[in-house]
Amino acid sequence: MVIYHNGECSKCRGALEILQEKNIPHEVCWYMADPLSKEELKTILKKLRLRAFNLVRQHEELYKQQYADKQLTEDEWIE
């Protein structure tokens, strides 16, 4: 199992803690320090059956200020 981890995120830390407590084998991908390639992201989205927009943090100021009113394509969101 791979956990895509952001150490600043309380939900990420909680998920990692659960995996460690239950001794579930896992690999940690620190995506903030080592960003995913476009192809890696597309592969993950396909496995999850999600669109890129579904991963966007819509409550963040960056989204509200720069993207909330935009109609972007799937590839543009991935970019």
PyMOL commands that set and color helices and strands:
alter all, ss='L'
color gray80, all
select helices_A, chain A and resi 10-21+38-48+52-55+61-66+74-78
alter helices_A, ss='H'
color red, helices_A
select strands_A, chain A and resi 2-4+27-29
alter strands_A, ss='S'
color yellow, strands_A
deselect
rebuild
show_as cartoon
